[in-house]
Structures are given as structure tokens and as C-alpha cells.
Amino acid sequence: MTYNIGIIQGDGTGPEVITEARKVLTAATKLYKIKINEIPLDINGESYLKTGKLISKEEFNIIKNFHDKPLTFKWNKLLNK
């Protein structure tokens, strides 16, 4: 089975944290013999300043298809603003 994992690089301390988290994901794929498909998402402060949106409809539609999406119900409300 392949799991889709959204990679939100963020800004501030986010990039360093995500870099290390990706190393953990890589190790987990080998240990548990699973596959992941990393999908980069441009959800951060810089993107918000450019577009005025926290998340685009395209990114929301990508996230809807992820295996685990605990925050999408909140994002749906954000898209309607």
C-alpha cells in the first residue's frame, strides 16, 4: 500500500522540522516496508501574502484524497471565506 503524505514546508522553524521529519518517514518506510508518496504543498505565510488565501482549492482537493486528514474539515470552512 502507498500512503500519500502532504509535505507542508512552512516558514520560520518549519523547514528545519520538516527536513528532519522526512528523514523519519524514510526510515519508517524501510522498517515497516511501506511506500509513501510525498506531495509538496505550498501552504505557508509567503503563499498567503501572495494570494490572500490560507489554502487554495486545488490544494484542498489534493488533501481530500489523503489517507489521514484530521484538519480538512477546518480547511473547508476556510475556503468558503
N, C-alpha and C positions, 0 to 999 in steps of 0.2 A: 504494500500500500504506500502511496505517496501522499504526504501531507503538504498542503500549501501554507507557507508561513509568510506573512506580511512583514517586511522589514521597513520600519519607520525610523530613519536615522536620527531625526530630531535635530535640535541645536543645543547650544550650551554644553552641558556634560553628556548629552545624549549620544553623540557619535562614538565616544570612547566606550561607553557602556555597551552599545550595540555591537561594536567590534569584538568585544570580549564574549558577549552572548552568542555571537555567531560561531566562535570557537567551541563553545559548549555544545551548540547544536550539532556541529560537525562531529564532535566526539560521541554524542548520543546516537547519531545515525550509525556509526560503526559498532558501538556497543550493543544496540538493540536491533541492528540490521533493518533499519527503516530508511525510507527515502524522503527527502524534503525538497520542495520546490520553493526557493526563496524569491519572493516577489517584492521588489523595491517600491515603496510608496512615498510620494513627495508630500508628506504631511508634517509641516513644521512652521515655525514663526516666519521664516523668509517667504515661504509659499503663501501664507496668509497675507502678508504685507503686499505681495504682488497681485493676488487675486481677490482679496477681501473675503475669502471663504476658508473655513477650517478644513473642509474636505470636499473634493469635487464629487460630482455624481458618478463619474467614471470609477474613481477610487472606491466609492461606496459599493458600487456594483461588483467590483472585484472582491471586496471584503465579504460581501454577502455569501459568496461561494466557498469561503474558508471552512475548514472542519470545526474550528472553535472560534466563536465570535462573540465574546461576552459584552462588548461595548457597542455593537451595531445598533441596538435599539435606541441608544442615546444619539448616535450619529444621524439616525433617520430624522429625529426631531431637529437637529442642527441644519439639515439640508432644506427643511421647509421654511427656514428664516430668510 
